[in-house]
Amino acid sequence: MGRIAARADRRGVARAQLGTLSGAAEVRVLVRPLADAVAGLAAEWTALAESASEPNAFAEHWFVAASLPNMAAGHDIRLLEVRRGQRLIGLLPLEAHRGYARLPVRIVRNWAHDQMFLMTPLVAAGEETAFWAAALAALDETGWAGDLLHLRGLNENGSVLRGLAAARHAEIAHREIRAFLHSDLDPEAYYERAVRQKKRKELRRLRNRLAEQGPIALRTLDRSAQVDDWCSLYLAMEQAGWKGAAGSALAGRPETDAFFRAAVRAAWDAGKLQFLRLDVGETTIAMLVNFLTAPGSFSFKTVFDETYARFSPGVLIQRENLEILSRVDIAWMDSCAAADHPMIDSLWTERRAIVRVSVPLRGARRAAIFAVCRALERGSAMFRKLTK
């Protein structure tokens, strides 16, 4: 790939010319308010998700459109849109932010909210390096971007991050490991390999004890008319548990309640929703929301009735969730769970590394600020390690 030159005009359009021996293909970058772009880009955004090198439900149009009216208050979010000719090859929602490594520096970072569990941008397969080269060239030329680019929630072993590394030096600032489901085994064989015999025996005992309360049934949402009722049941169950007591339940705030309902409805309308519930007689004791983005999937939300906690209903519904391994269109599932989550980690044996990455922007002043920020960050990390 040849030298990249970029400029930004008054409308926020930057053009990066990527030279090759056989000619030149123009890559254009447009930066505009996300709210202005989300409706008009719906069809192209959806098509990009289908051809993206890394599936990410949380970057798809239906999820972002559900998030915007409910989870973006007070944020100046801009969408960085990259095209090769007329073809859309990548999208990256960004926001300006002040503060990095406890310093009051100005940065630009990928936009996220606390219900967004992966922030890898959608980039067309094969265009990863070109996308980042053009995006960074555009950010280099604008003061709005501040002093560095900070990217949160990227898959460390994915092609999008590899494309970034090929376009420019980038440093991993933080890494966390979470459970990941990926196997060629059938559900039963996987369960037997992953869970020791003593634990399997205990779960059988709990299920048998639970069956004394009434017939056990796993149900899957299969009618549009049921979406709202299932959302209400989920939200009420979560509000009645420890999250409600702690003030972190989705139903505890109007905006998160509305967001959950909108996201689940949007996933259903897009054909990306799997909503499971575990019933005992007439009582629902656990629910699970998955987003299906073939060839991947995401375990978005799990809740259980805490009055049935002695039967481990959360583990029982996740046991049923292993049936995802039998689907020919789904190769893996991201747990979206915190590191060392006891329920998921007891059933899933694979792991996925999710990282935060910092990238310097061009300019001597920016380079100096980046070096200071990263030195402070590395020093803080070393101090925490030594004082554990």
Helices and strands as residue ranges (DSSP letters): E 4-5, E 13-20, E 23-33, H 34-37, H 42-51, G 57-59, H 61-71, E 77-84, E 87-100, E 103-110, E 122-123, H 128-140, G 143-145, E 148-155, H 159-167, E 171-182, H 187-194, H 197-211, E 216-220, G 224-226, H 227-239, H 242-246, G 250-252, H 254-269, E 273-280, E 283-293, E 296-304, G 306-311, H 313-321, G 322-326, E 332-334, H 342-345, E 350-360, H 364-386
